[in-house]
Amino acid sequence: MRLVLAIVQATDVHGLLTELAAIGVSATQIQGDAAVGRKSPAAIIAGVDDDRVADVIGAVTAKARGRVRQVEPIRPIAERAEFWIPGPVEQPRGGASVYVLPIRRFERIGYA
C-alpha cells in the first residue's frame, strides 16, 4: 500500500477529484490556507495499492497543469524611476508536487 499526497492549486482540485473517481480511486481533499482564497494550495490524499500509483500520478499529471500568469511589477519610488520602463512579468503557477509514501496499515471506516 502507498499513500499518495499531491499538493495542487485549488483551481485544479475539482478536475483532479473527478478524474480520480473515474478511475476508481477514493481521495480526500485538505484545503490550504483559507485566508488566501481560491488560489491557495490544497492537498489531495489517496491510499492505493502499489500497482495503482502510476494511475494516480497520471491523473495528477493530466489535471494539475502548470500555467503562466502576467503580473505587473510595482513601480519604484526612487529618483531613478523616470528611467524605469514597466512591463508585465511572467509568473509560473499551478503544477503539482506529488509524494508517494509507504504505509503499513490502511483502513476505511464507515464506508459502505
N, C-alpha and C positions, 0 to 999 in steps of 0.2 A: 504494500500500500504506500501511496505517496500523497502528500499534501501539496497542492499547487496553489501558490499565493501570487496573484497578479495585481500589481499596482498600476491602475489605469486612470485616465482623466474621466471625470464624472459624465461628460458628454458621450463617452463610449460605453458606459455601463449597460444601458438598456439593450443595445445591439449584441453585446457580448453575452449577457444572460439569456437572450433569446436564442443565440447560436448554441450555447451550451445545452439548453433544454432540448433543442432539435437533435443533438447527437446523444441525448440520454444521460447527461451529466448534471447532477444536482449541485448547485453552488449557492454560496451565501455572500451577500454584499455587506461590506463595512464601510460606511461613509467617512470621508475625511473631515477636515475642519469645516464645520458648517458656517463659520463666520466668513469664509472666503467666498461662499456662494456656489454657483453651479460649476465653476471652473476648477473646483478643488479636486484633489486626487481621491480615489476610492480604492478599496481592496476587494478583490473577488477571491474567495477561498473555496476550493473543491477538494474533496477526498476521493481519490480514484485508484484503481488497480494500476500496477506498473505498466501494463500494455495500453492503457488509455491516456497516458501522459502526453504522448505525441498528438493525440486528437485535441486535447485541451490547449496545448501550445499552438496548434494550427488554428483553433478558433480565436485565440487571443491575437495571433498574427493577422488574421483576416479582419477583425473588428476594431482593434485598438491601433488605428493607423496614426502615423505622425503627420503633422501639418505645420505650415508656416504661417505666422500672422505678422502683419505690418504694424510696427509701433513707431509713433512719432516721438523722437527724443526731446527731452526738456531743454529749453534754451538756457545757455549760461547767462549769469547776471554780471559777469566780469566786464571790464572795459574793452576787452577784445571781441566782444560779442558782435560787433559790426562786421567782422571778417568771417564769422561762422556761418556756413551755409547749411541750413537744416534740411534733412531728408529722412524719409522713413527707413527704419532698420528692420530687417527680418529677424524674427524671434521664433525658434523651434518650439512646438507644443505637441502634446499628445504622445503616442507611443505607449510602451509598457515596460515594466520591469517584472520578470517572472522568476519566482523562486520555487524549486522543487525540493521538498524535504521528505526524508524517510519518516514514517510513523510506525509505531508498534501496534497501536490499537485504534480502531475507528468504529464508532457505534452511532446508529441513528436511533434517536429516542423520540417516540411519539409519531413516527411516520406510518402511514397506512400501507 
